[in-house]
Amino acid sequence: MALDTLLIDHVVDPDDRQELWYFEERDLLYNPRTKRAYDIVNSIPVLLEDEARQLEEAEYTVLDAAKDDAVLTGPRPASS
């Protein structure tokens, strides 16, 4: 199930408070800086550090290569 579009503008990594990459087809939020992934269960992001998965090189390499398919989460700068 997809992440609610209203959440996309507000979801950030619980550790570094930066944007995440959202992969809808994988039900996954990914932090490329820490190489951690957060699952989305029933359209709810599980943003608990204890529940995050540290990705192996093969998986984060795939996600990095697919970054054009990701949607950035987090607040957007105000437009003038």
MMTF fields as JSON, N, C-alpha, C and O atoms, coordinates in Angstrom:
{
  "mmtfVersion": "1.0.0",
  "mmtfProducer": "UNKNOWN",
  "numBonds": 319,
  "numAtoms": 320,
  "numGroups": 80,
  "numChains": 1,
  "numModels": 1,
  "chainsPerModel": [1],
  "groupsPerChain": [80],
  "chainIdList": ["A"],
  "bondAtomList": [4, 2, 8, 6, 12, 10, 16, 14, 20, 18, 24, 22, 28, 26, 32, 30, 36, 34, 40, 38, 44, 42, 48, 46, 52, 50, 56, 54, 60, 58, 64, 62, 68, 66, 72, 70, 76, 74, 80, 78, 84, 82, 88, 86, 92, 90, 96, 94, 100, 98, 104, 102, 108, 106, 112, 110, 116, 114, 120, 118, 124, 122, 128, 126, 132, 130, 136, 134, 140, 138, 144, 142, 148, 146, 152, 150, 156, 154, 160, 158, 164, 162, 168, 166, 172, 170, 176, 174, 180, 178, 184, 182, 188, 186, 192, 190, 196, 194, 200, 198, 204, 202, 208, 206, 212, 210, 216, 214, 220, 218, 224, 222, 228, 226, 232, 230, 236, 234, 240, 238, 244, 242, 248, 246, 252, 250, 256, 254, 260, 258, 264, 262, 268, 266, 272, 270, 276, 274, 280, 278, 284, 282, 288, 286, 292, 290, 296, 294, 300, 298, 304, 302, 308, 306, 312, 310, 316, 314],
  "bondOrderList": [1, 1, 1, 1, 1, 1, 1, 1, 1, 1, 1, 1, 1, 1, 1, 1, 1, 1, 1, 1, 1, 1, 1, 1, 1, 1, 1, 1, 1, 1, 1, 1, 1, 1, 1, 1, 1, 1, 1, 1, 1, 1, 1, 1, 1, 1, 1, 1, 1, 1, 1, 1, 1, 1, 1, 1, 1, 1, 1, 1, 1, 1, 1, 1, 1, 1, 1, 1, 1, 1, 1, 1, 1, 1, 1, 1, 1, 1, 1],
  "groupList": [{"groupName": "MET", "atomNameList": ["N", "CA", "C", "O"], "elementList": ["N", "C", "C", "O"], "formalChargeList": [0, 0, 0, 0], "bondAtomList": [1, 0, 2, 1, 3, 2], "bondOrderList": [1, 1, 2], "singleLetterCode": "M", "chemCompType": "L-PEPTIDE LINKING"}, {"groupName": "ALA", "atomNameList": ["N", "CA", "C", "O"], "elementList": ["N", "C", "C", "O"], "formalChargeList": [0, 0, 0, 0], "bondAtomList": [1, 0, 2, 1, 3, 2], "bondOrderList": [1, 1, 2], "singleLetterCode": "A", "chemCompType": "L-PEPTIDE LINKING"}, {"groupName": "LEU", "atomNameList": ["N", "CA", "C", "O"], "elementList": ["N", "C", "C", "O"], "formalChargeList": [0, 0, 0, 0], "bondAtomList": [1, 0, 2, 1, 3, 2], "bondOrderList": [1, 1, 2], "singleLetterCode": "L", "chemCompType": "L-PEPTIDE LINKING"}, {"groupName": "ASP", "atomNameList": ["N", "CA", "C", "O"], "elementList": ["N", "C", "C", "O"], "formalChargeList": [0, 0, 0, 0], "bondAtomList": [1, 0, 2, 1, 3, 2], "bondOrderList": [1, 1, 2], "singleLetterCode": "D", "chemCompType": "L-PEPTIDE LINKING"}, {"groupName": "THR", "atomNameList": ["N", "CA", "C", "O"], "elementList": ["N", "C", "C", "O"], "formalChargeList": [0, 0, 0, 0], "bondAtomList": [1, 0, 2, 1, 3, 2], "bondOrderList": [1, 1, 2], "singleLetterCode": "T", "chemCompType": "L-PEPTIDE LINKING"}, {"groupName": "ILE", "atomNameList": ["N", "CA", "C", "O"], "elementList": ["N", "C", "C", "O"], "formalChargeList": [0, 0, 0, 0], "bondAtomList": [1, 0, 2, 1, 3, 2], "bondOrderList": [1, 1, 2], "singleLetterCode": "I", "chemCompType": "L-PEPTIDE LINKING"}, {"groupName": "HIS", "atomNameList": ["N", "CA", "C", "O"], "elementList": ["N", "C", "C", "O"], "formalChargeList": [0, 0, 0, 0], "bondAtomList": [1, 0, 2, 1, 3, 2], "bondOrderList": [1, 1, 2], "singleLetterCode": "H", "chemCompType": "L-PEPTIDE LINKING"}, {"groupName": "VAL", "atomNameList": ["N", "CA", "C", "O"], "elementList": ["N", "C", "C", "O"], "formalChargeList": [0, 0, 0, 0], "bondAtomList": [1, 0, 2, 1, 3, 2], "bondOrderList": [1, 1, 2], "singleLetterCode": "V", "chemCompType": "L-PEPTIDE LINKING"}, {"groupName": "PRO", "atomNameList": ["N", "CA", "C", "O"], "elementList": ["N", "C", "C", "O"], "formalChargeList": [0, 0, 0, 0], "bondAtomList": [1, 0, 2, 1, 3, 2], "bondOrderList": [1, 1, 2], "singleLetterCode": "P", "chemCompType": "L-PEPTIDE LINKING"}, {"groupName": "ARG", "atomNameList": ["N", "CA", "C", "O"], "elementList": ["N", "C", "C", "O"], "formalChargeList": [0, 0, 0, 0], "bondAtomList": [1, 0, 2, 1, 3, 2], "bondOrderList": [1, 1, 2], "singleLetterCode": "R", "chemCompType": "L-PEPTIDE LINKING"}, {"groupName": "GLN", "atomNameList": ["N", "CA", "C", "O"], "elementList": ["N", "C", "C", "O"], "formalChargeList": [0, 0, 0, 0], "bondAtomList": [1, 0, 2, 1, 3, 2], "bondOrderList": [1, 1, 2], "singleLetterCode": "Q", "chemCompType": "L-PEPTIDE LINKING"}, {"groupName": "GLU", "atomNameList": ["N", "CA", "C", "O"], "elementList": ["N", "C", "C", "O"], "formalChargeList": [0, 0, 0, 0], "bondAtomList": [1, 0, 2, 1, 3, 2], "bondOrderList": [1, 1, 2], "singleLetterCode": "E", "chemCompType": "L-PEPTIDE LINKING"}, {"groupName": "TRP", "atomNameList": ["N", "CA", "C", "O"], "elementList": ["N", "C", "C", "O"], "formalChargeList": [0, 0, 0, 0], "bondAtomList": [1, 0, 2, 1, 3, 2], "bondOrderList": [1, 1, 2], "singleLetterCode": "W", "chemCompType": "L-PEPTIDE LINKING"}, {"groupName": "TYR", "atomNameList": ["N", "CA", "C", "O"], "elementList": ["N", "C", "C", "O"], "formalChargeList": [0, 0, 0, 0], "bondAtomList": [1, 0, 2, 1, 3, 2], "bondOrderList": [1, 1, 2], "singleLetterCode": "Y", "chemCompType": "L-PEPTIDE LINKING"}, {"groupName": "PHE", "atomNameList": ["N", "CA", "C", "O"], "elementList": ["N", "C", "C", "O"], "formalChargeList": [0, 0, 0, 0], "bondAtomList": [1, 0, 2, 1, 3, 2], "bondOrderList": [1, 1, 2], "singleLetterCode": "F", "chemCompType": "L-PEPTIDE LINKING"}, {"groupName": "ASN", "atomNameList": ["N", "CA", "C", "O"], "elementList": ["N", "C", "C", "O"], "formalChargeList": [0, 0, 0, 0], "bondAtomList": [1, 0, 2, 1, 3, 2], "bondOrderList": [1, 1, 2], "singleLetterCode": "N", "chemCompType": "L-PEPTIDE LINKING"}, {"groupName": "LYS", "atomNameList": ["N", "CA", "C", "O"], "elementList": ["N", "C", "C", "O"], "formalChargeList": [0, 0, 0, 0], "bondAtomList": [1, 0, 2, 1, 3, 2], "bondOrderList": [1, 1, 2], "singleLetterCode": "K", "chemCompType": "L-PEPTIDE LINKING"}, {"groupName": "SER", "atomNameList": ["N", "CA", "C", "O"], "elementList": ["N", "C", "C", "O"], "formalChargeList": [0, 0, 0, 0], "bondAtomList": [1, 0, 2, 1, 3, 2], "bondOrderList": [1, 1, 2], "singleLetterCode": "S", "chemCompType": "L-PEPTIDE LINKING"}, {"groupName": "GLY", "atomNameList": ["N", "CA", "C", "O"], "elementList": ["N", "C", "C", "O"], "formalChargeList": [0, 0, 0, 0], "bondAtomList": [1, 0, 2, 1, 3, 2], "bondOrderList": [1, 1, 2], "singleLetterCode": "G", "chemCompType": "PEPTIDE LINKING"}],
  "groupTypeList": [0, 1, 2, 3, 4, 2, 2, 5, 3, 6, 7, 7, 3, 8, 3, 3, 9, 10, 11, 2, 12, 13, 14, 11, 11, 9, 3, 2, 2, 13, 15, 8, 9, 4, 16, 9, 1, 13, 3, 5, 7, 15, 17, 5, 8, 7, 2, 2, 11, 3, 11, 1, 9, 10, 2, 11, 11, 1, 11, 13, 4, 7, 2, 3, 1, 1, 16, 3, 3, 1, 7, 2, 4, 18, 8, 9, 8, 1, 17, 17],
  "groupIdList": [1, 2, 3, 4, 5, 6, 7, 8, 9, 10, 11, 12, 13, 14, 15, 16, 17, 18, 19, 20, 21, 22, 23, 24, 25, 26, 27, 28, 29, 30, 31, 32, 33, 34, 35, 36, 37, 38, 39, 40, 41, 42, 43, 44, 45, 46, 47, 48, 49, 50, 51, 52, 53, 54, 55, 56, 57, 58, 59, 60, 61, 62, 63, 64, 65, 66, 67, 68, 69, 70, 71, 72, 73, 74, 75, 76, 77, 78, 79, 80],
  "secStructList": [7, 7, 7, 7, 2, 2, 2, 2, 6, 6, 7, 7, 7, 6, 6, 6, 7, 7, 7, 7, 3, 3, 3, 4, 4, 4, 6, 3, 3, 3, 3, 6, 6, 6, 6, 3, 3, 3, 3, 3, 3, 6, 6, 3, 3, 7, 7, 7, 4, 4, 4, 7, 3, 3, 7, 7, 2, 2, 2, 2, 2, 2, 2, 2, 2, 6, 4, 4, 4, 7, 3, 3, 7, 1, 7, 7, 7, 7, 7, 7],
  "xCoordList": [0.836, 0.0, 0.881, 1.944, 0.436, 1.224, 1.192, 0.23, 2.256, 2.349, 1.421, 1.408, 0.659, -0.251, 0.524, 1.533, 0.059, 0.777, 0.907, 1.839, 0.001, 0.12, 1.321, 1.894, 1.696, 2.84, 4.179, 5.163, 4.213, 5.483, 6.198, 7.424, 5.443, 6.049, 6.534, 7.167, 6.246, 6.584, 7.534, 8.147, 7.669, 8.479, 9.971, 10.416, 10.723, 12.184, 12.778, 12.075, 14.055, 14.732, 14.722, 15.023, 14.387, 14.326, 15.693, 15.772, 16.75, 18.089, 18.701, 19.049, 18.836, 19.517, 18.571, 19.023, 17.262, 16.237, 16.325, 15.942, 16.834, 16.949, 15.937, 15.29, 15.811, 14.86, 15.227, 16.361, 14.217, 14.374, 13.976, 13.304, 14.391, 13.934, 12.792, 12.932, 11.665, 10.484, 10.344, 10.228, 10.356, 10.158, 8.794, 8.65, 7.796, 6.425, 6.31, 5.652, 6.941, 6.797, 7.425, 7.117, 8.294, 8.947, 8.384, 8.79, 7.449, 6.958, 8.14, 8.285, 8.989, 10.261, 10.649, 10.47, 11.18, 11.84, 13.318, 13.675, 14.173, 15.608, 16.4, 16.135, 17.371, 18.293, 19.625, 20.344, 19.966, 21.209, 22.457, 23.558, 22.298, 23.449, 23.889, 25.082, 22.917, 23.222, 23.067, 23.445, 22.497, 22.245, 21.304, 21.485, 20.283, 19.256, 17.926, 17.662, 17.095, 15.762, 14.712, 14.913, 13.589, 12.428, 11.268, 10.965, 10.627, 9.494, 8.242, 8.128, 7.313, 5.995, 5.004, 4.938, 4.238, 3.297, 1.882, 1.576, 1.034, -0.344, -0.383, -1.175, 0.471, 0.576, 1.118, 1.023, 1.679, 2.241, 3.748, 4.189, 4.546, 5.993, 6.416, 5.988, 7.247, 7.759, 9.109, 10.157, 9.054, 10.242, 10.867, 11.146, 11.077, 11.737, 13.151, 13.354, 14.118, 15.506, 15.762, 16.547, 15.113, 15.296, 14.711, 15.107, 13.771, 13.129, 13.786, 13.48, 14.681, 15.364, 16.274, 16.803, 16.44, 17.344, 18.594, 18.512, 19.75, 21.008, 21.177, 21.225, 21.266, 21.29, 22.679, 23.693, 22.69, 23.926, 24.289, 23.435, 25.528, 26.01, 25.183, 24.881, 24.818, 24.063, 22.722, 22.321, 22.027, 20.712, 20.829, 20.068, 21.762, 21.849, 22.403, 22.125, 23.17, 23.629, 22.446, 22.378, 21.521, 20.311, 19.471, 19.001, 19.285, 18.476, 19.143, 18.47, 20.442, 21.152, 20.998, 20.842, 21.041, 20.883, 19.457, 19.236, 18.494, 17.079, 16.612, 15.407, 17.523, 17.129, 16.199, 15.446, 16.241, 15.324, 13.875, 12.955, 13.665, 12.32, 11.808, 10.639, 12.669, 12.312, 11.693, 11.95, 10.875, 10.3, 10.976, 11.038, 11.483, 12.098, 11.004, 9.992, 11.219, 10.279, 10.811, 11.924, 10.016, 10.448, 9.909, 9.379, 10.058, 9.559, 10.243, 11.43, 9.485, 10.008, 10.262, 9.536, 11.303, 11.538, 10.337, 9.706, 10.042, 8.936, 9.26, 10.369, 8.288, 8.508, 8.189, 7.338, 8.885, 8.669, 7.664, 7.375],
  "yCoordList": [-1.178, 0.0, 1.242, 1.269, 2.234, 3.454, 4.321, 4.315, 5.045, 6.018, 7.185, 7.667, 7.634, 8.753, 9.97, 10.346, 10.582, 11.717, 12.885, 13.679, 13.01, 14.069, 13.847, 14.804, 12.593, 12.289, 12.571, 12.889, 12.455, 12.572, 13.885, 13.914, 14.965, 16.269, 16.412, 17.411, 15.431, 15.549, 14.484, 14.664, 13.395, 12.276, 12.581, 12.923, 12.448, 12.575, 11.425, 10.754, 11.211, 10.165, 10.516, 11.655, 9.577, 9.88, 10.166, 10.773, 9.743, 9.942, 11.262, 12.105, 11.452, 12.658, 13.782, 14.858, 13.535, 14.549, 15.106, 16.247, 14.284, 14.666, 13.883, 12.962, 14.266, 13.606, 12.135, 11.708, 11.391, 9.985, 9.799, 10.648, 8.693, 8.316, 7.336, 6.32, 7.648, 6.792, 5.986, 6.545, 4.658, 3.742, 3.083, 2.129, 3.598, 3.11, 1.631, 0.887, 1.192, -0.204, -1.181, -2.373, -0.692, -1.553, -1.353, -2.055, -0.4, -0.034, 0.207, -0.435, 1.165, 1.358, 2.823, 3.545, 3.253, 4.545, 4.26, 3.394, 4.99, 4.686, 5.949, 7.006, 5.83, 6.921, 6.586, 5.707, 7.278, 6.961, 7.396, 6.931, 8.269, 8.725, 7.668, 7.489, 6.97, 5.956, 4.531, 3.567, 4.416, 3.117, 2.252, 1.042, 2.925, 2.239, 2.339, 3.309, 1.328, 1.292, 1.155, 0.491, 1.807, 1.743, 1.184, 1.677, 0.161, -0.441, 0.403, 1.185, 0.231, 0.844, -0.311, -1.174, -0.314, -1.395, -0.812, 0.063, -1.306, -0.809, 0.709, 1.392, 1.22, 2.655, 3.502, 4.729, 2.865, 3.59, 3.352, 2.208, 4.426, 4.249, 3.867, 4.486, 2.855, 2.394, 3.081, 2.552, 4.266, 5.107, 4.99, 5.993, 3.777, 3.505, 3.036, 2.121, 3.664, 3.292, 1.815, 1.186, 1.259, -0.164, -1.081, -2.242, -0.566, -1.356, -1.144, -1.861, -0.167, 0.095, -1.069, -1.759, -1.265, -2.32, -1.671, -0.803, -2.109, -1.694, -2.528, -3.756, -1.877, -2.61, -3.123, -2.498, -4.265, -4.838, -4.076, -3.42, -4.158, -3.423, -3.704, -2.778, -4.939, -5.281, -4.546, -4.045, -4.481, -3.834, -2.317, -1.712, -1.681, -0.231, 0.188, 1.295, -0.663, -0.372, -0.359, 0.492, -1.297, -1.34, -0.084, 0.532, 0.296, 1.483, 2.757, 3.629, 2.869, 4.043, 4.143, 5.24, 3.009, 3.011, 3.365, 3.866, 3.112, 3.38, 4.723, 4.961, 5.594, 6.842, 7.709, 8.515, 7.556, 8.323, 7.88, 8.614, 6.684, 6.181, 6.593, 6.376, 7.182, 7.54, 8.933, 9.791, 9.116, 10.43, 10.89, 10.142, 12.124, 12.656, 13.043, 13.632, 12.705, 13.087, 14.312, 14.768, 14.83, 15.936, 17.27, 17.395, 18.263, 19.598, 20.172, 19.948, 20.899, 21.576, 23.034, 23.625, 23.621, 25.05, 25.861, 25.531, 26.903, 27.78, 28.481, 28.979, 28.516, 29.219, 30.693, 31.067, 31.519, 32.964, 33.492, 34.689],
  "zCoordList": [0.0, 0.0, 0.0, 0.621, -0.684, -0.846, 0.412, 1.18, 0.582, 1.663, 1.338, 0.205, 2.304, 2.118, 1.633, 2.23, 0.56, -0.026, 0.943, 0.818, 1.902, 2.9, 3.821, 4.342, 4.016, 4.873, 4.195, 4.862, 2.89, 2.17, 2.482, 2.582, 2.636, 2.917, 4.356, 4.696, 5.203, 6.624, 7.136, 8.188, 6.43, 6.913, 6.72, 5.624, 7.81, 7.771, 8.577, 9.332, 8.413, 9.159, 10.65, 11.007, 11.519, 12.952, 13.57, 14.638, 12.922, 13.464, 12.995, 13.822, 11.688, 11.207, 10.777, 10.385, 10.85, 10.548, 9.132, 8.873, 8.226, 6.819, 5.995, 6.492, 4.725, 3.837, 3.634, 3.85, 3.212, 2.868, 1.415, 0.83, 0.847, -0.489, -0.305, 0.376, -0.918, -0.821, -2.101, -3.191, -1.958, -3.071, -2.895, -2.131, -3.607, -3.458, -3.786, -3.057, -4.875, -5.297, -4.307, -4.335, -3.439, -2.441, -1.032, -0.105, -0.856, 0.478, 1.41, 2.45, 0.994, 1.668, 1.695, 0.714, 2.826, 2.949, 3.176, 3.975, 2.472, 2.487, 2.777, 2.205, 3.666, 3.956, 3.293, 3.768, 2.195, 1.495, 2.272, 1.977, 3.247, 4.029, 5.038, 5.28, 5.623, 6.637, 6.115, 6.78, 4.899, 4.271, 5.116, 5.246, 5.691, 6.461, 5.738, 5.027, 5.926, 5.319, 6.411, 7.429, 6.159, 7.045, 6.235, 5.148, 6.763, 6.075, 6.252, 7.196, 5.333, 5.408, 5.519, 4.643, 6.604, 6.869, 6.896, 7.706, 6.008, 5.917, 5.754, 6.403, 4.893, 4.583, 5.735, 5.699, 6.742, 7.883, 7.923, 8.024, 7.846, 7.923, 9.343, 10.318, 9.442, 10.733, 10.936, 10.568, 11.529, 11.668, 13.051, 13.708, 13.473, 14.738, 14.437, 13.639, 15.073, 14.806, 15.071, 14.361, 16.081, 16.401, 15.331, 15.224, 14.539, 13.488, 12.118, 11.166, 12.021, 10.747, 10.4, 11.271, 9.09, 8.622, 8.034, 7.165, 8.524, 7.913, 6.654, 6.726, 5.508, 4.25, 3.914, 4.223, 3.28, 2.746, 1.475, 0.878, 1.066, -0.099, -1.351, -2.104, -1.584, -2.794, -2.836, -3.887, -1.688, -1.679, -1.801, -2.557, -1.078, -1.208, -2.561, -3.023, -3.196, -4.558, -5.526, -6.413, -5.358, -6.197, -5.971, -6.927, -4.704, -4.404, -4.917, -5.466, -4.744, -5.264, -6.773, -7.309, -7.462, -8.92, -9.328, -10.43, -8.456, -8.758, -8.201, -8.119, -7.822, -7.162, -8.008, -7.462, -9.325, -10.175, -9.996, -10.354, -9.444, -9.184, -7.808, -7.49, -6.996, -5.62, -5.572, -6.417, -4.553, -4.237, -2.953, -1.978, -2.952, -1.727, -0.752, -1.132, 0.504, 1.548, 2.269, 2.008, 3.165, 4.008, 3.532, 2.428, 4.397, 4.076, 2.84, 2.604, 2.078, 0.887, 1.228, 2.027, 0.617, 0.851, 0.376, -0.628, 1.098, 0.721, -0.582, -0.775, -1.47, -2.736, -2.552, -1.744, -3.314, -3.164, -4.125, -4.121]
}
